[in-house]
Amino acid sequence: MNEIAKNRFTVPFTTLTMLFFMWGFITCMNDVLIPHLKELFSLSYLRSMLVQFCFFGAYFIGSVIYFFSSYLWGDPINKIGYKNGMLLGLMIAAIGCSLFYPAAVYSVYGLFLGALFILGLGFTLLQIAANPYVSLLGRPEEASSRLNLAQAFNSLGTTIAPVIGGYLIFEFFAENGKITARATEMPYIIFTGIFLLLALCLYQIKLPEFKSEQFEERGFGALRFPQLKLGILGIFFYVGAEVCIGSFIINFLSLPQIMGIPESVSKNYLALYWGGSMIGRFLGAISLNQGVPSIKKIGFMVTTAIAVFLLIFSIVDLSFAQIGTFFLFMAVNLVGFFIGKTAPARTLLVFAVINVVLVLLAIINVGSIAMWTIISVGLFNSIMWSNIFTLSIHGLGKYTSQGSSLLVMAILGGALLPLVQGAFADRIGIQGSFFVPALGYLYIAFFGFYCSRKLGKVRVENISKGH
């Protein structure tokens, strides 16, 4: 590819990385909204989890509509183009954010949920259009690198959101320290403006057009493959478990027997949880790259882990003494990668087992041990989406596109499992309710074991779809 072609792709890719950043940022804002709305409307844990139910439920409904539209009339994105698909997704997301204004003015919980549902529909369309477009935006052999970079910006968004979003809602726009619905009004008006600005930039930019001429198989032949059927549940439990923990961390750390810290402080530890995923994703990109010699790989991974940690440290409002313990779990994360030996199925199994142990330790302990074990789960969530996704579609051939659609539908786990944990939290308390994500990670460990036995050593192509 000559220099002119490279420059032609630079501006579109830069715009899309901003899109991925905002995508991660807004998704993680839900974890800040949950404790805010819970206190504002005096909600039970079950009812407060309707935030995630409506947002991630929109992913499922949107994916189902898209799947059957593709089945009956052909791929909609292929008909209207990737650019128009992304523009439509951005406009829907902007509408969802703008609806926070009437929700805040009238202080009605149902309006907040409706706004989140529409926002989730916009993100669903962005999921379907933006990810494959990034992979097409340049040389095919560099697609993996572009997806990793875009996903890294998504993780940066999830890391920054609790700090900035928490400050805006809990402090800056709070009225004399009081919890009010209007505290969400201005932040989401700002987000509306950002999405509209991104849409305007995208509209003005001339994007290369890509059309797929590949024949898409009709019927439900993809479900004949056992690894796909098991992988659908794997995505369901992974997204559900990850969202469960993120949704409850702020309330969990405020418990007297854990840390008893206020929301304005615990939001920083929530950022560390999501930041752990960013660290793990960078390390996973290096570890699962079979073209890098082992000695160099160790040096790259250690250097990268320290560099990303320092980036997170510069973001959160915590001292080094307050987060130094996190280094210990980063070391365990590195050991986990070495045990995995670049094999995605084995690495998935190891990380899932570690997460089961970490969550169980958070359930049976109190104080800082419970806090650090639950926060460190984020480190081991990092490679789960890409590994489960890749292992699930391995060997599907002409059914790969259909299998991918079914896997995106499984994001429904982010809607249902937090609701289940919320119901148990009302009955047995937050700490005991963490058995729900623990069961999710136990299933993922089974899936990793199954794939390590049935599929052998499959090379991960780093298929990343931010959520």
SELUMMAR-488770 format. One record per residue (C-alpha): x, y, z; residue in three letters. Coordinates in steps of 0.1 Angstrom, whole numbers, plus 2048, in hexadecimal, padded with zeros to 3 digits. Layout:
<pts>
{{X,Y,Z},"ala"}
...
</pts>
This chain:
<pts>
{{800,800,800},"met"}
{{80F,822,7F6},"asn"}
{{812,841,80C},"glu"}
{{7F3,851,7FB},"ile"}
{{7DD,834,804},"ala"}
{{7EA,833,828},"lys"}
{{7E2,858,82C},"asn"}
{{7BF,852,81D},"arg"}
{{7B8,83A,83A},"phe"}
{{7C8,84F,856},"thr"}
{{7AB,868,85B},"val"}
{{78F,84E,859},"pro"}
{{7A1,837,872},"phe"}
{{7A8,853,88A},"thr"}
{{783,85C,889},"thr"}
{{779,838,890},"leu"}
{{791,835,8AE},"thr"}
{{77F,853,8BD},"met"}
{{75F,840,8B6},"leu"}
{{76C,821,8C9},"phe"}
{{777,837,8E6},"phe"}
{{755,847,8EA},"met"}
{{745,825,8E6},"trp"}
{{758,817,904},"gly"}
{{754,837,918},"phe"}
{{72E,838,915},"ile"}
{{72A,813,91C},"thr"}
{{73E,815,93C},"cys"}
{{72A,834,947},"met"}
{{70E,81B,94F},"asn"}
{{723,80F,96D},"asp"}
{{723,833,97A},"val"}
{{6FE,838,973},"leu"}
{{6F3,819,986},"ile"}
{{6FC,824,9A9},"pro"}
{{6F1,848,9A1},"his"}
{{6CE,83D,995},"leu"}
{{6CC,823,9B1},"lys"}
{{6CF,83E,9CB},"glu"}
{{6BB,858,9B8},"leu"}
{{69C,841,9B3},"phe"}
{{6A1,82B,9D2},"ser"}
{{6A4,80C,9BD},"leu"}
{{6AA,7E8,9C6},"ser"}
{{6C9,7D8,9B7},"tyr"}
{{6B3,7C5,9A0},"leu"}
{{6A2,7E4,992},"arg"}
{{6C3,7F8,990},"ser"}
{{6D0,7DC,979},"met"}
{{6B5,7E5,960},"leu"}
{{6CF,7FF,954},"val"}
{{6E4,7E2,946},"gln"}
{{6C6,7CE,93C},"phe"}
{{6B9,7EA,925},"cys"}
{{6DB,7F3,917},"phe"}
{{6E7,7D0,90F},"phe"}
{{6C5,7C4,907},"gly"}
{{6C5,7DC,8EA},"ala"}
{{6E4,7CA,8DD},"tyr"}
{{6D0,7AA,8DC},"phe"}
{{6B1,7B8,8CC},"ile"}
{{6C5,7CD,8B3},"gly"}
{{6DA,7AF,8A9},"ser"}
{{6BC,798,8A5},"val"}
{{6AB,7B2,88E},"ile"}
{{6CB,7B6,87A},"tyr"}
{{6D0,790,878},"phe"}
{{6AD,789,86A},"phe"}
{{6B0,7A7,853},"ser"}
{{6D0,799,845},"ser"}
{{6BF,777,842},"tyr"}
{{6A0,784,830},"leu"}
{{6AD,7A1,81B},"trp"}
{{6D3,7A0,81C},"gly"}
{{6ED,7B1,831},"asp"}
{{6E0,7D5,838},"pro"}
{{703,7E3,83D},"ile"}
{{70E,7D5,81C},"asn"}
{{6F0,7E7,80C},"lys"}
{{6F3,809,81C},"ile"}
{{719,809,821},"gly"}
{{72F,809,840},"tyr"}
{{730,82F,842},"lys"}
{{70A,833,842},"asn"}
{{707,817,85B},"gly"}
{{71F,829,873},"met"}
{{70E,84A,86D},"leu"}
{{6EC,83B,875},"leu"}
{{6FA,82A,895},"gly"}
{{709,84C,8A0},"leu"}
{{6E8,85E,89B},"met"}
{{6D5,844,8AE},"ile"}
{{6EF,845,8CA},"ala"}
{{6EC,86C,8CB},"ala"}
{{6C6,869,8CE},"ile"}
{{6CA,851,8EB},"gly"}
{{6E1,869,8FD},"cys"}
{{6CB,887,8F7},"ser"}
{{6AD,874,907},"leu"}
{{6C0,877,928},"phe"}
{{6B5,89C,928},"tyr"}
{{68F,895,92C},"pro"}
{{697,877,943},"ala"}
{{6AA,88F,95A},"ala"}
{{691,8AB,958},"val"}
{{673,895,961},"tyr"}
{{688,87E,977},"ser"}
{{678,85E,96A},"val"}
{{68B,83D,96C},"tyr"}
{{679,82E,94F},"gly"}
{{685,84B,938},"leu"}
{{6A9,844,942},"phe"}
{{6A4,820,939},"leu"}
{{694,829,917},"gly"}
{{6B1,840,90F},"ala"}
{{6CA,824,917},"leu"}
{{6B7,80C,901},"phe"}
{{6B9,824,8E3},"ile"}
{{6DE,82B,8EA},"leu"}
{{6E4,805,8EA},"gly"}
{{6D3,801,8C8},"leu"}
{{6EA,81C,8BA},"gly"}
{{708,809,8C8},"phe"}
{{6FC,7E9,8B9},"thr"}
{{6FD,7F7,896},"leu"}
{{71F,806,89D},"leu"}
{{72B,7E3,8A9},"gln"}
{{71F,7D4,888},"ile"}
{{72D,7EF,871},"ala"}
{{74D,7FD,882},"ala"}
{{760,7DE,88B},"asn"}
{{761,7CE,869},"pro"}
{{767,7EF,859},"tyr"}
{{787,7F5,86E},"val"}
{{794,7D3,862},"ser"}
{{78E,7DD,83E},"leu"}
{{79E,800,841},"leu"}
{{7C1,7F7,835},"gly"}
{{7D6,7DA,82D},"arg"}
{{7C6,7B8,836},"pro"}
{{7E6,7AC,848},"glu"}
{{7E4,7CA,85F},"glu"}
{{7BF,7C6,868},"ala"}
{{7C7,7B5,889},"ser"}
{{7DD,7D2,893},"ser"}
{{7C2,7EC,88B},"arg"}
{{7A7,7D9,89E},"leu"}
{{7BE,7D7,8BC},"asn"}
{{7C5,7FC,8BB},"leu"}
{{7A0,804,8B8},"ala"}
{{798,7ED,8D5},"gln"}
{{7B3,7FD,8EA},"ala"}
{{7A2,81E,8E6},"phe"}
{{781,80D,8F0},"asn"}
{{792,801,910},"ser"}
{{7A0,824,916},"leu"}
{{77C,831,915},"gly"}
{{770,817,92E},"thr"}
{{78D,821,945},"thr"}
{{788,846,944},"ile"}
{{762,845,946},"ala"}
{{75F,83D,96B},"pro"}
{{777,859,974},"val"}
{{769,875,95E},"ile"}
{{745,869,95E},"gly"}
{{745,863,983},"gly"}
{{753,886,989},"tyr"}
{{739,896,973},"leu"}
{{71B,884,982},"ile"}
{{726,880,9A7},"phe"}
{{738,8A1,9AB},"glu"}
{{739,8BC,990},"phe"}
{{714,8BB,986},"phe"}
{{707,8B0,9A8},"ala"}
{{6F2,8CB,9B9},"glu"}
{{704,8D3,9DA},"asn"}
{{70F,8AF,9DD},"gly"}
{{6EB,8A2,9D9},"lys"}
{{6E2,885,9C2},"ile"}
{{6CA,894,9A7},"thr"}
{{6BE,888,985},"ala"}
{{6CB,8A9,975},"arg"}
{{6EF,89D,97C},"ala"}
{{6EC,886,95E},"thr"}
{{6DD,8A2,947},"glu"}
{{6FC,8B5,93D},"met"}
{{714,898,93A},"pro"}
{{6FD,886,921},"tyr"}
{{6F6,8A6,90E},"ile"}
{{71C,8A9,90A},"ile"}
{{71D,885,8FE},"phe"}
{{701,88D,8E5},"thr"}
{{715,8A9,8D6},"gly"}
{{734,893,8D4},"ile"}
{{721,878,8C1},"phe"}
{{713,892,8A9},"leu"}
{{735,8A0,8A4},"leu"}
{{743,87E,89C},"leu"}
{{726,878,883},"ala"}
{{72E,899,872},"leu"}
{{753,891,870},"cys"}
{{74B,86F,862},"leu"}
{{732,87E,849},"tyr"}
{{74C,897,83C},"gln"}
{{768,87D,839},"ile"}
{{76A,869,818},"lys"}
{{76C,845,822},"leu"}
{{776,828,80C},"pro"}
{{759,812,803},"glu"}
{{759,7ED,808},"phe"}
{{73F,7D5,7FC},"lys"}
{{73E,7B0,804},"ser"}
{{738,798,7E7},"glu"}
{{73A,779,7FC},"gln"}
{{71B,763,7FB},"phe"}
{{70A,761,81D},"glu"}
{{6FC,73F,826},"glu"}
{{6D7,73E,82E},"arg"}
{{6C8,728,849},"gly"}
{{6D7,722,86B},"phe"}
{{6F4,70B,861},"gly"}
{{70C,71D,879},"ala"}
{{6FB,70C,896},"leu"}
{{707,6EA,88A},"arg"}
{{729,6F3,898},"phe"}
{{72C,6EA,8BE},"pro"}
{{747,704,8C4},"gln"}
{{730,720,8B8},"leu"}
{{713,714,8CE},"lys"}
{{729,712,8EC},"leu"}
{{73A,733,8E3},"gly"}
{{718,745,8E2},"ile"}
{{714,73D,907},"leu"}
{{739,746,90C},"gly"}
{{733,76A,8FF},"ile"}
{{712,76B,913},"phe"}
{{724,763,934},"phe"}
{{743,777,92D},"tyr"}
{{730,798,926},"val"}
{{718,791,942},"gly"}
{{733,78A,95C},"ala"}
{{748,7A8,951},"glu"}
{{72A,7C0,953},"val"}
{{71E,7B1,974},"cys"}
{{73F,7B9,985},"ile"}
{{742,7DC,976},"gly"}
{{71E,7E3,97F},"ser"}
{{723,7DA,9A4},"phe"}
{{746,7E6,9AC},"ile"}
{{73D,809,9B8},"ile"}
{{721,7FB,9CF},"asn"}
{{738,7DE,9DA},"phe"}
{{755,7F5,9E5},"leu"}
{{73D,80B,9F9},"ser"}
{{733,7ED,A0F},"leu"}
{{741,7F2,A33},"pro"}
{{750,7CF,A34},"gln"}
{{763,7D5,A13},"ile"}
{{771,7F9,A12},"met"}
{{754,810,A1B},"gly"}
{{760,82A,A02},"ile"}
{{749,844,9F1},"pro"}
{{73F,843,9CC},"glu"}
{{756,860,9C4},"ser"}
{{774,84B,9CE},"val"}
{{768,828,9C3},"ser"}
{{763,834,99F},"lys"}
{{789,835,99C},"asn"}
{{78B,810,9A5},"tyr"}
{{770,809,98B},"leu"}
{{787,81A,972},"ala"}
{{7A3,803,97E},"leu"}
{{78D,7E4,977},"tyr"}
{{787,7EF,953},"trp"}
{{7AB,7FB,950},"gly"}
{{7B5,7D7,959},"gly"}
{{7A4,7CC,939},"ser"}
{{7B8,7E5,925},"met"}
{{7D9,7D8,934},"ile"}
{{7CE,7B4,92D},"gly"}
{{7C4,7BC,909},"arg"}
{{7E6,7CB,901},"phe"}
{{7F8,7AE,911},"leu"}
{{7E1,795,8FE},"gly"}
{{7EA,7A5,8DD},"ala"}
{{80F,79F,8E4},"ile"}
{{80B,77D,8F5},"ser"}
{{7F5,76D,8DA},"leu"}
{{80B,77A,8BE},"asn"}
{{81E,75B,8B4},"gln"}
{{836,76F,89E},"gly"}
{{849,77F,8BC},"val"}
{{865,76B,8CC},"pro"}
{{85F,760,8F0},"ser"}
{{87B,775,8FF},"ile"}
{{871,795,8EE},"lys"}
{{84D,78D,8F6},"lys"}
{{854,78D,91B},"ile"}
{{865,7AF,919},"gly"}
{{84A,7BE,904},"phe"}
{{82F,7B2,91C},"met"}
{{83F,7BF,93B},"val"}
{{847,7E1,92C},"thr"}
{{824,7E4,91E},"thr"}
{{814,7DA,93F},"ala"}
{{827,7F5,952},"ile"}
{{821,80F,937},"ala"}
{{7FB,809,936},"val"}
{{7FA,808,95C},"phe"}
{{80A,82A,95E},"leu"}
{{7F1,837,945},"leu"}
{{7D4,82B,95C},"ile"}
{{7E6,839,97A},"phe"}
{{7E6,85B,96A},"ser"}
{{7C1,859,964},"ile"}
{{7B4,84D,986},"val"}
{{7B3,863,9A5},"asp"}
{{7C6,84B,9BB},"leu"}
{{7E9,84A,9CA},"ser"}
{{802,82F,9C1},"phe"}
{{7FF,821,9E4},"ala"}
{{7D9,81D,9DE},"gln"}
{{7DD,808,9BE},"ile"}
{{800,7F8,9C2},"gly"}
{{7F0,7D7,9CB},"thr"}
{{7E3,7D5,9A7},"phe"}
{{807,7CE,99C},"phe"}
{{805,7AC,9AD},"leu"}
{{7E7,7A2,998},"phe"}
{{7F7,7B0,978},"met"}
{{814,797,97F},"ala"}
{{7FA,77B,982},"val"}
{{7EC,786,961},"asn"}
{{80E,783,950},"leu"}
{{812,760,95F},"val"}
{{7F0,757,951},"gly"}
{{7FB,761,92E},"phe"}
{{81A,74C,931},"phe"}
{{806,72E,93D},"ile"}
{{7EF,733,91F},"gly"}
{{80D,730,907},"lys"}
{{7FD,744,8EB},"thr"}
{{7E1,72B,8E7},"ala"}
{{7BF,73E,8EA},"pro"}
{{7AB,721,8F7},"ala"}
{{7C4,719,913},"arg"}
{{7C9,73E,91B},"thr"}
{{7A3,742,91D},"leu"}
{{7A1,724,935},"leu"}
{{7BC,731,94B},"val"}
{{7AE,754,94E},"phe"}
{{78A,748,954},"ala"}
{{796,731,970},"val"}
{{7AA,74E,980},"ile"}
{{78A,764,97E},"asn"}
{{776,749,990},"val"}
{{78F,749,9AC},"val"}
{{791,76F,9AE},"leu"}
{{76B,773,9B0},"val"}
{{768,758,9CA},"leu"}
{{784,769,9DF},"leu"}
{{770,789,9DC},"ala"}
{{751,777,9EA},"ile"}
{{762,767,A08},"ile"}
{{779,784,A12},"asn"}
{{775,7A7,A1F},"val"}
{{788,7C7,A1D},"gly"}
{{7A4,7CD,A04},"ser"}
{{7A7,7A8,9FA},"ile"}
{{783,7A8,9EE},"ala"}
{{788,7C9,9DC},"met"}
{{7A8,7C0,9C9},"trp"}
{{79C,79D,9BF},"thr"}
{{77C,7AB,9AF},"ile"}
{{78E,7C8,99E},"ile"}
{{7A9,7B2,990},"ser"}
{{78F,79D,97D},"val"}
{{792,7B7,962},"gly"}
{{7B5,7AD,95A},"leu"}
{{7AA,78A,951},"phe"}
{{78A,795,93F},"asn"}
{{7A1,7A5,925},"ser"}
{{7A5,789,90B},"ile"}
{{784,777,910},"met"}
{{76F,789,8F5},"trp"}
{{788,784,8D9},"ser"}
{{792,760,8E4},"asn"}
{{76E,754,8E8},"ile"}
{{763,765,8C7},"phe"}
{{780,757,8B3},"thr"}
{{77D,734,8C1},"leu"}
{{758,734,8BB},"ser"}
{{75A,73C,896},"ile"}
{{778,726,88F},"his"}
{{771,70F,872},"gly"}
{{74E,71D,869},"leu"}
{{759,726,846},"gly"}
{{73A,733,832},"lys"}
{{727,735,853},"tyr"}
{{73F,74D,863},"thr"}
{{72A,76D,85E},"ser"}
{{70B,75C,86C},"gln"}
{{71E,74F,889},"gly"}
{{72C,772,890},"ser"}
{{708,780,891},"ser"}
{{6FE,766,8AA},"leu"}
{{71C,76E,8C1},"leu"}
{{713,793,8C1},"val"}
{{6F0,78A,8CC},"met"}
{{6FF,779,8EB},"ala"}
{{709,79B,8F8},"ile"}
{{6E6,797,908},"leu"}
{{6F9,789,926},"gly"}
{{702,7AC,92F},"gly"}
{{6DD,7B3,932},"ala"}
{{6D1,794,945},"leu"}
{{6ED,78A,95D},"leu"}
{{6EF,7AB,96F},"pro"}
{{6CA,7A9,974},"leu"}
{{6CE,786,983},"val"}
{{6EA,792,99A},"gln"}
{{6D5,7B0,9A4},"gly"}
{{6B9,799,9AF},"ala"}
{{6D1,784,9C4},"phe"}
{{6E2,7A4,9D2},"ala"}
{{6C0,7AF,9E0},"asp"}
{{6BC,78D,9F1},"arg"}
{{6DF,783,9FD},"ile"}
{{6F3,7A3,9F9},"gly"}
{{70B,7B0,9DE},"ile"}
{{729,79B,9EA},"gln"}
{{717,77A,9E8},"gly"}
{{707,782,9C7},"ser"}
{{729,781,9B6},"phe"}
{{724,75C,9B2},"phe"}
{{711,765,992},"val"}
{{72F,771,97F},"pro"}
{{744,755,98E},"ala"}
{{72D,73C,97E},"leu"}
{{731,74F,95D},"gly"}
{{757,74C,95F},"tyr"}
{{753,727,968},"leu"}
{{741,721,947},"tyr"}
{{75B,734,934},"ile"}
{{776,71E,943},"ala"}
{{762,700,936},"phe"}
{{760,70F,914},"phe"}
{{786,716,914},"gly"}
{{78C,6F1,91E},"phe"}
{{775,6E4,903},"tyr"}
{{786,6F9,8E8},"cys"}
{{7A9,6EF,8F4},"ser"}
{{79F,6CB,8F0},"arg"}
{{78A,6CD,8D0},"lys"}
{{799,6E9,8BC},"leu"}
{{7BE,6E6,8C5},"gly"}
{{7D5,705,8C2},"lys"}
{{7C1,71F,8AE},"val"}
{{7D2,73F,8A6},"arg"}
{{7BF,75E,8B3},"val"}
{{7B9,778,898},"glu"}
{{7B0,792,8B3},"asn"}
{{78C,797,8A8},"ile"}
{{782,7B3,8BE},"ser"}
{{75F,7C2,8C1},"lys"}
{{75E,7DD,8DD},"gly"}
{{73D,7D9,8F5},"his"}
</pts>
